[in-house]
């Protein structure tokens, strides 16, 4: 990844928006690399419930595609660790709901969540055979349904029938 060039794109865009930037650091996160912007103008950049931050991410990614030839960039732009804190909160709440679904052998709803937050929840249970997730709803902000899946015991008669079919 062209880390310095992406930092330059962010710095130039924020300069055009007359936003003071103290620092832009690169963080190698488990899901996606993060470009963390430190600024005293965080409220402007984050907006209500992170709406401006999502728009900033969209703009920076489109600029990276156009200027650097990147295809579907997967990095995130964060401001004063807002996104990191939000992701930790989403993971913490999802973990509680996953354990609740498992303990009570039921379903739990979590949301509304944006696309990235839903992806975080889905990735948490990707390798868990007892839990499945599904995004439901309309538009960009949806709910994730976390479901407990009972393991269906294999019946010996079914095994015999399947083995007999294979042997024929």
Buried (B, 14 or more C-beta within 10 A) or exposed (E): BEBEEBBEBBBEBBEEEEBEBEEBEBBEBEEBBBBBBBBEBBEEBBBEEBEBBBEBBEBBBEBBEEBEEBEEBEBBBBBBBBBBEBBEEBBEEBEEBBEBBBEEEEBBEBBBBBEBBBBBBBBBBEEEEBBBBEBEBEEEBBBBBBBBEEEEEEEEEEEEEEEEEEEE
